[in-house]
């Protein structure tokens, strides 16, 4: 809620409360006036009733006396237990009346709760003090038998002027003020109803306002959360160019929290030259319609200089006057870097395609002269019987074999490294492709007397290319056969770990120093002189690394040390039942999915 809205709401509530209070005060004053008037009327009535009471007494005589325990008027009229005159007063004026002899009621129409006359009861209280102690009349309120009355008391004197009794007239306050009480009750009810209505409306207004505030706050919180989840810096400014809102990304861009940023201008945050430029662009967007877009370098709070695109737009009130603007910064640094990297990758792909074409051509050109050499060398050897010449021919044969192997493996490496080297992920029996690899190097294993044990569970199936995986096992086993102990043993095993299969090829040969383990998969790398064999090209393990990478796995070597053998590990994704069913669905009826 805005400050202006809060002021209006407060004025409305205070006005309602003030009206309610004024009405209650006015009603209270009116009721007091009515009550005072009622008391004055009651006093006048009692004076009138008392005058009538004395008039009745005067008709009986003026001389009051007490003889033989009885109160007489005139010569013969006895008042004791004679309720004639009190009853006439009640009938004519509606007031209760009593004659006291001394302070004892001897004639009265004041009754007990059971309806009997209160004969014999005594006068007490302020009226007694006024009549019998001060010898004066009493006018006012008195409590008679526990009931409040408006009363009038006059003393009765004998011929010597002594107070020997009293006359009383009065009316019950509850009876006399019944009408006043009805008015009071109705007025109180009306006041209470109006007050309740005011309070209800005020409560409803407060509740509605609170709900409105809560809804507004929830909406603002949602909008702020929505802005904060946007990774691009977003800000807003008022018409004077002061920041009045932003998201978390903008806080990180500026290096200030939102409450620290509110009220600041660009000149408070940026160097003058940059701030002048920002302010100039802000004024332009205030004066024009549409969105303002421009690219500019921006230095973030962490000191990094980044390429950004500014998008700004103004917003106006219902009269069309500008209220401020909003802006978004799009960081295009990574996009530019990605474009540069993409161009670089395109160049590398083009270079790779050229290299692949070159290697294919080179392989063809090298195989062409090698073919007759492979055919002629056996014929030449049969015609040569000199040991030294035979030895030279053996060296030439080894060199030809080396060139042929180098050309073939280089071509394999180029093809595996190109885009075409990525295999289609189909389920493959791991033990079967290991057997294929063993068959390809069987002669090498037999030549050195090395036995190879395939311990892979035949039920394990992995996702990949059977051709590439067979080539992977062929290269790993060729490496193990070459460096295993004479008449030694190579062991192939596999273990399922979550959604991966970890495969190991273990030999019992020369082993490796720890510092050589990470480098054995480099192209043309040979750990030591013992591995500088002319019959090896130094590409076998590099080809293995590329095949494993094509399958999304990893490859590594472990060795306890020199002379303690070496184990090559690699991982490949496990083919689940879903993969197998998917593969079966893609095979036509009568086809083979194995």
C-alpha positions in Angstrom: 0.0 0.0 0.0 1.3 3.5 -0.8 1.8 6.2 1.8 -1.1 8.2 0.2 -3.4 5.2 0.4 -2.5 4.6 4.0 -3.3 8.2 4.9 -6.7 8.0 3.2 -7.5 4.8 5.0 -6.4 6.2 8.4 -8.5 9.3 7.9 -11.5 7.2 7.0 -11.1 5.0 10.1 -10.6 8.1 12.4 -13.7 9.8 10.9 -15.8 6.7 11.6 -14.6 6.5 15.1 -15.1 10.3 15.7 -18.7 10.1 14.4 -19.4 7.1 16.7 -17.9 8.9 19.7 -19.8 12.2 18.9 -23.1 10.2 18.7 -22.4 8.4 22.0 -21.5 11.7 23.8 -24.5 13.4 22.4 -26.8 10.6 23.5 -25.2 10.5 26.9 -25.7 14.3 27.4 -29.3 14.0 26.2 -30.0 11.1 28.6 -28.4 13.0 31.4 -30.7 16.0 30.6 -33.7 13.7 30.5 -32.7 12.1 33.8 -32.3 15.5 35.4 -35.7 16.6 34.2 -37.2 13.4 35.5 -35.7 14.0 38.9 -37.1 17.6 38.9 -40.5 16.3 37.9 -40.4 13.7 40.7 -39.4 16.4 43.2 -42.3 18.7 42.1 -44.7 15.7 42.3 -43.6 14.9 45.8 -44.1 18.6 46.8 -47.5 18.5 45.3 -48.3 15.2 47.1 -47.0 16.5 50.4 -49.2 19.7 50.1 -52.2 17.5 49.4 -51.3 15.3 52.4 -51.1 18.3 54.7 -54.4 19.6 53.3 -56.1 16.2 54.2 -54.5 16.5 57.7 -55.8 20.0 58.2 -59.3 18.9 57.4 -59.1 16.6 60.5 -57.7 19.2 62.7 -54.4 21.1 63.3 -53.5 19.9 66.8 -51.3 16.8 66.8 -50.7 15.0 70.1 -49.8 11.6 71.4 -52.0 10.1 74.0 -51.8 6.5 75.4 -49.4 5.5 72.7 -51.6 6.8 69.9 -51.2 9.8 67.5 -54.3 12.1 67.4 -55.3 14.9 65.1 -57.8 17.4 66.6 -60.0 16.0 69.4 -60.7 12.5 68.3 -59.1 11.4 65.0 -56.6 8.6 65.6 -54.1 8.0 62.9 -52.6 4.6 64.1 -53.5 1.9 61.7 -55.8 4.3 59.9 -54.6 4.1 56.3 -57.4 6.2 54.8 -55.3 9.3 54.0 -52.2 7.5 52.7 -54.4 5.5 50.3 -56.1 8.7 49.1 -52.7 10.2 48.3 -51.8 7.0 46.4 -55.0 7.0 44.4 -54.8 10.7 43.5 -51.1 11.4 42.9 -49.6 7.9 42.6 -47.2 8.5 45.4 -46.8 6.3 48.4 -47.6 8.0 51.8 -46.8 7.2 55.4 -47.5 8.8 58.8 -44.8 8.3 61.5 -45.4 8.5 65.2 -41.9 9.2 66.3 -39.8 7.2 63.9 -42.3 4.3 63.6 -44.8 3.9 60.7 -48.3 3.8 62.1 -50.2 4.4 58.8 -48.8 3.6 55.4 -49.3 2.2 51.9 -45.7 1.2 51.7 -45.8 -2.6 51.5 -43.4 -5.5 52.1 -42.5 -7.9 49.3 -45.3 -10.2 50.5 -47.9 -7.4 50.0 -48.4 -6.6 53.7 -48.3 -2.9 54.9 -45.0 -1.9 56.5 -46.7 -0.9 59.8 -44.2 -0.8 62.6 -41.1 -0.3 60.5 -38.8 2.5 61.4 -37.4 5.6 59.7 -33.6 5.5 59.1 -31.0 7.2 57.1 -30.6 10.9 56.1 -34.4 11.6 56.4 -34.3 10.5 60.1 -31.3 12.9 60.7 -33.1 15.8 59.0 -36.5 15.3 60.7 -35.7 14.1 64.2 -32.2 15.5 64.8 -32.4 18.8 62.9 -36.2 19.3 62.9 -36.2 20.1 59.2 -37.9 18.7 56.1 -36.0 16.3 53.8 -36.2 16.2 50.0 -34.3 13.7 48.0 -33.6 10.0 47.4 -34.1 7.5 50.2 -33.9 3.7 50.5 -37.1 2.3 51.9 -37.2 -1.4 52.7 -34.3 -1.8 50.3 -36.0 0.0 47.4 -34.8 3.5 46.2 -37.5 6.2 46.2 -37.8 9.9 45.3 -39.1 11.2 48.7 -40.4 14.1 50.7 -40.4 14.2 54.6 -42.0 16.8 56.8 -41.8 16.9 60.6 -45.1 16.7 62.7 -45.0 19.0 65.7 -47.3 19.2 68.7 -48.6 22.4 70.2 -45.3 23.0 72.0 -43.4 22.8 68.7 -41.8 19.4 69.5 -41.3 16.9 66.7 -43.5 14.0 67.5 -43.7 12.3 64.0 -43.4 12.8 60.3 -45.3 12.7 57.0 -43.8 10.9 54.1 -44.7 10.9 50.4 -42.6 9.2 47.7 -42.5 7.2 44.5 -40.3 4.3 43.5 -37.5 5.4 41.3 -38.0 2.3 39.1 -41.7 3.1 38.6 -41.2 6.8 38.0 -38.1 6.4 35.7 -39.6 3.4 33.8 -40.2 5.6 30.8 -36.8 7.2 31.2 -35.3 3.8 31.5 -37.1 2.7 28.4 -35.8 5.7 26.5 -32.3 5.0 28.0 -32.5 1.4 27.0 -33.7 2.2 23.5 -31.0 4.9 23.1 -28.4 2.6 24.5 -29.5 -0.2 22.2 -29.5 2.2 19.2 -26.0 3.5 20.3 -24.8 0.0 20.7 -26.2 -1.1 17.4 -24.7 1.9 15.6 -21.4 1.4 17.4 -21.5 -2.3 16.5 -22.3 -1.3 12.9 -19.4 1.2 12.9 -17.1 -1.4 14.4 -18.3 -4.0 12.0 -17.8 -1.8 9.0 -14.4 -0.7 10.4 -13.5 -4.3 11.0 -14.6 -5.3 7.6 -12.8 -2.3 6.1 -9.7 -3.2 8.1 -10.0 -6.9 7.1 -10.6 -6.0 3.5 -7.7 -3.6 3.5 -5.5 -6.2 5.2 -6.5 -8.8 2.7 -5.9 -6.3 -0.1 -2.5 -5.5 1.4 -1.7 -9.2 1.8 -2.8 -9.9 -1.8 -0.7 -6.9 -3.0 2.3 -8.0 -0.9 1.9 -11.6 -2.2 1.7 -10.3 -5.7 4.7 -8.1 -5.2 6.6 -10.9 -3.5 5.7 -13.3 -6.4 6.7 -10.7 -9.0 10.0 -10.1 -7.1 10.6 -13.8 -6.9 9.9 -14.1 -10.6 12.4 -11.3 -11.3 14.9 -12.9 -9.0 14.8 -16.2 -10.8 15.7 -14.5 -14.1 19.5 -14.7 -14.5 19.7 -11.4 -16.5 20.0 -8.2 -14.5 16.7 -6.2 -14.4 16.2 -2.8 -13.0 13.6 0.1 -12.9 14.0 3.8 -12.4 11.7 6.7 -11.6 11.3 9.8 -13.9 14.3 11.5 -12.1 16.5 8.5 -12.9 16.6 7.1 -9.4 16.7 3.3 -9.0 13.5 2.0 -7.4 13.7 -1.7 -8.0 15.8 -4.5 -9.3 16.4 -8.3 -9.1 19.2 -10.3 -7.5 21.1 -10.6 -10.8 21.3 -6.7 -10.9 22.4 -6.7 -7.2 25.3 -9.0 -8.2 26.0 -6.8 -11.2 26.2 -3.6 -9.1 27.6 -5.1 -6.0 24.9 -3.6 -3.7 21.8 -5.0 -2.0 18.4 -3.7 -3.2 17.8 -1.5 -0.1 21.3 0.1 -0.6 20.5 0.7 -4.3 17.0 2.3 -4.0 17.2 6.1 -4.5 20.6 6.1 -6.1 21.3 7.4 -9.6 23.8 6.2 -12.2 26.2 9.0 -11.1 26.3 7.4 -7.6 27.4 4.1 -9.0 29.5 4.5 -12.2 32.4 6.7 -13.3 31.3 10.0 -14.7 31.9 9.3 -18.3 30.0 6.0 -18.2 27.2 7.5 -16.0 26.8 10.5 -18.4 26.3 8.0 -21.2 23.8 5.9 -19.3 21.9 9.1 -18.2 21.8 10.3 -21.8 20.4 7.0 -23.0 17.8 7.1 -20.2 16.6 10.5 -21.2 16.3 9.4 -24.8 14.1 6.4 -23.9 11.9 8.7 -21.8 11.3 10.9 -24.8 10.6 8.2 -27.4 8.3 5.3 -27.8 9.3 1.6 -28.2 12.3 -0.2 -26.9 15.8 1.1 -26.8 18.5 -1.5 -27.6 22.2 -1.0 -27.7 25.4 -3.1 -27.1 28.0 -1.9 -24.6 30.8 -3.3 -22.5 29.9 -3.3 -18.8 32.2 -3.9 -15.8 30.6 -6.0 -13.1 31.1 -5.6 -9.4 33.6 -8.5 -9.4 35.8 -6.5 -11.8 35.1 -8.6 -14.9 34.4 -6.7 -18.1 31.6 -8.3 -20.1 29.7 -7.7 -23.3 26.1 -6.9 -22.7 23.0 -5.7 -24.6 20.8 -3.1 -22.9 17.0 -3.3 -23.5 15.1 -0.3 -22.1 11.5 0.9 -22.3 9.6 3.7 -20.5 6.2 3.5 -18.8 3.7 6.3 -18.5 0.6 7.3 -16.4 -3.0 7.6 -17.6 -2.2 11.2 -18.8 0.7 10.0 -20.9 3.4 11.5 -18.7 6.5 9.4 -18.2 6.8 7.7 -14.8 10.1 6.0 -15.3 11.7 3.2 -17.2 12.6 -0.5 -17.0 15.8 -2.1 -18.3 17.2 -5.6 -18.9 20.9 -6.4 -19.4 21.6 -9.5 -21.6 25.1 -10.8 -21.0 26.4 -11.9 -24.5 29.9 -12.6 -23.4 29.4 -16.4 -23.3 27.5 -16.2 -26.6 30.3 -14.4 -28.3 32.7 -16.9 -26.7 30.5 -19.8 -27.9 30.4 -18.3 -31.4 34.2 -18.0 -31.4 34.5 -21.6 -30.1 32.0 -22.8 -32.7 34.0 -21.2 -35.4 37.1 -22.7 -34.0 35.4 -26.1 -33.8 34.3 -25.7 -37.4 37.8 -25.0 -38.4 39.1 -28.0 -36.4 36.4 -30.2 -38.0 37.4 -29.0 -41.4 41.0 -29.6 -40.5 40.1 -33.1 -39.2 38.2 -33.9 -42.4 41.2 -32.7 -44.4 43.5 -34.9 -42.2 41.2 -37.9 -42.5 41.2 -37.4 -46.3 44.9 -37.0 -46.3 45.4 -40.1 -44.1 43.1 -42.2 -46.3 45.0 -41.0 -49.4 48.3 -41.6 -47.6 47.2 -45.0 -46.6 46.3 -45.8 -50.1 49.5 -44.4 -51.5 51.6 -46.3 -49.0 49.8 -49.6 -49.4 50.3 -49.4 -53.2 54.1 -49.8 -53.1 54.0 -52.1 -50.0 51.8 -54.7 -51.7 54.4 -55.8 -54.2 57.1 -55.7 -51.5 55.0 -58.2 -49.4 54.8 -60.4 -52.5 58.4 -60.1 -53.6 60.2 -60.5 -50.3 59.4 -64.2 -49.8 60.6 -64.9 -53.4 63.8 -63.0 -52.7 64.4 -64.8 -49.4 64.2 -68.2 -51.2 67.0 -67.1 -53.5 69.2 -65.7 -50.8 71.4 -68.1 -48.7 73.9 -65.7 -47.2 73.1 -65.2 -43.5 74.0 -61.5 -43.5 71.8 -60.7 -46.4 69.0 -62.8 -44.8 69.4 -60.7 -41.7 69.1 -57.5 -43.7 66.0 -58.8 -45.4 64.5 -59.5 -42.0 65.1 -55.9 -40.9 63.5 -54.7 -44.2 60.5 -56.9 -43.6 60.1 -55.6 -40.0 60.3 -52.0 -41.3 57.6 -52.8 -43.9 55.4 -54.4 -41.2 56.0 -51.3 -39.0 55.0 -48.9 -41.8 51.9 -51.0 -42.6 50.8 -51.1 -38.9 51.5 -47.4 -38.4 49.4 -46.5 -41.5 46.5 -48.8 -40.4 46.4 -47.6 -36.8 46.7 -44.0 -37.7 43.8 -44.4 -40.0 41.8 -46.1 -37.2 42.6 -43.3 -34.8 41.6 -40.6 -37.3 38.3 -42.3 -38.1 37.5 -42.9 -34.4 38.3 -39.2 -33.6 36.0 -37.9 -36.3 32.2 -37.4 -36.0 31.6 -40.8 -37.7 33.4 -42.4 -34.8 30.4 -42.0 -32.4 28.8 -45.4 -32.3 25.0 -46.1 -32.3 24.1 -47.3 -28.7 22.9 -50.9 -29.1 23.1 -53.7 -26.7 26.2 -55.8 -27.2 27.3 -59.0 -25.4 30.5 -58.0 -23.6 32.0 -61.5 -23.3 31.4 -62.1 -27.0 33.3 -59.0 -28.2 36.1 -59.9 -25.7 36.3 -63.3 -27.4 36.6 -61.6 -30.8 39.5 -59.5 -29.5 41.1 -62.6 -28.1 40.8 -64.3 -31.5 42.5 -61.4 -33.3 45.6 -61.6 -31.1 45.6 -65.4 -30.6 48.8 -65.8 -32.6 50.6 -63.1 -30.5 49.5 -64.8 -27.3 50.6 -68.2 -28.5 54.0 -67.0 -29.7 54.9 -65.9 -26.2 53.1 -68.8 -24.5 50.6 -66.4 -22.8 47.3 -67.8 -21.7 44.2 -65.6 -21.7 41.3 -66.2 -19.4 37.9 -64.5 -20.2 36.0 -64.3 -16.9 33.2 -62.0 -18.1 29.7 -63.1 -17.3 28.1 -64.0 -20.7 24.8 -62.4 -19.6 26.4 -58.9 -19.3 25.3 -56.7 -22.2 26.6 -53.1 -22.7 25.6 -50.2 -24.9 28.0 -49.6 -27.8 29.5 -50.7 -31.1 30.5 -54.3 -31.3 33.2 -53.5 -33.9 34.8 -50.7 -31.8 34.6 -52.7 -28.6 36.2 -55.7 -30.3 38.9 -53.4 -31.5 39.3 -52.1 -28.0 39.8 -55.6 -26.6 42.2 -56.4 -29.5 44.4 -53.5 -28.7 44.3 -54.0 -24.9 45.1 -57.8 -25.3 47.8 -57.1 -27.8 49.4 -54.7 -25.3 49.0 -57.3 -22.5 50.4 -60.1 -24.7 53.4 -58.0 -25.6 54.3 -57.0 -22.0 53.1 -60.0 -20.0 55.6 -62.4 -18.5 56.9 -65.2 -20.8 54.4 -68.1 -20.5 52.4 -65.8 -18.3 48.6 -65.2 -18.0 46.2 -62.4 -19.0 42.9 -62.2 -17.1 39.8 -60.4 -18.4 37.0 -59.6 -15.9 34.0 -57.3 -15.6 32.0 -55.9 -12.6 28.6 -54.1 -12.7 28.6 -50.9 -10.7 25.3 -49.0 -10.8 24.5 -48.3 -14.4 28.1 -48.9 -15.5 30.3 -52.0 -16.2 33.9 -51.7 -15.1 36.1 -54.0 -17.3 39.7 -54.9 -16.4 42.5 -56.6 -18.5 45.2 -57.7 -16.2 48.7 -59.1 -17.1 51.6 -60.3 -14.9 54.4 -58.7 -16.8 56.8 -55.8 -16.5 54.4 -53.3 -14.9 54.7 -49.5 -14.9 56.1 -46.9 -12.6 53.4 -44.7 -11.1 54.6 -41.6 -13.0 54.1 -43.3 -16.3 50.5 -44.5 -15.6 48.6 -41.3 -16.8 50.7 -41.0 -20.0 50.5 -44.5 -21.5 47.4 -43.4 -23.4 49.1 -40.6 -25.3 49.9 -41.1 -29.0 53.3 -42.6 -29.7 54.2 -42.7 -25.9 56.5 -45.5 -24.8 57.4 -45.6 -21.2 61.0 -46.8 -21.4 63.6 -48.3 -23.7 62.2 -51.7 -23.2 59.0 -50.5 -24.8 60.8 -49.0 -27.9 59.9 -52.1 -30.0 59.9 -51.6 -33.8 56.9 -53.9 -34.0 54.8 -51.5 -32.0 53.4 -48.1 -33.3 52.6 -46.5 -29.9 49.0 -45.9 -31.0 47.2 -48.9 -29.6 46.3 -47.4 -26.2 45.5 -44.0 -27.7 43.0 -45.9 -29.9 41.6 -47.5 -26.8 41.2 -44.2 -25.1 39.3 -42.8 -28.1 36.9 -45.8 -28.3 36.1 -45.5 -24.6 35.5 -41.8 -25.0 33.2 -42.5 -27.9 31.2 -44.8 -25.5 31.0 -42.1 -22.8 33.3 -44.0 -20.4 36.7 -43.6 -18.9 40.0 -45.6 -19.1 42.9 -45.8 -16.8 45.9 -48.0 -15.8 47.0 -49.3 -12.4 50.2 -51.0 -11.5 51.8 -51.9 -8.1 55.2 -51.1 -9.7 57.9 -52.4 -12.0 57.9 -56.2 -12.4 54.5 -56.6 -10.7 52.2 -56.5 -13.7 49.7 -54.0 -15.0 45.9 -53.7 -15.2 44.0 -51.7 -17.7 40.5 -50.6 -16.6 37.7 -49.0 -18.6 34.0 -48.4 -18.1 31.0 -48.7 -20.5 27.3 -48.1 -20.0 25.3 -51.2 -18.9 22.4 -52.2 -21.3 19.3 -52.5 -19.2 16.2 -54.5 -20.0 14.5 -51.4 -21.4 17.4 -50.9 -23.8 17.1 -54.6 -24.9 13.3 -54.3 -25.4 13.7 -51.1 -27.4 16.3 -52.8 -29.6 14.0 -55.8 -30.1 11.1 -53.5 -31.1 13.3 -51.8 -33.8 14.2 -55.2 -35.4 11.9 -56.4 -38.2 10.1 -59.7 -37.8 12.5 -62.6 -38.4 15.5 -60.3 -37.7 18.3 -61.0 -35.3 18.8 -58.6 -32.3 21.8 -60.3 -30.9 
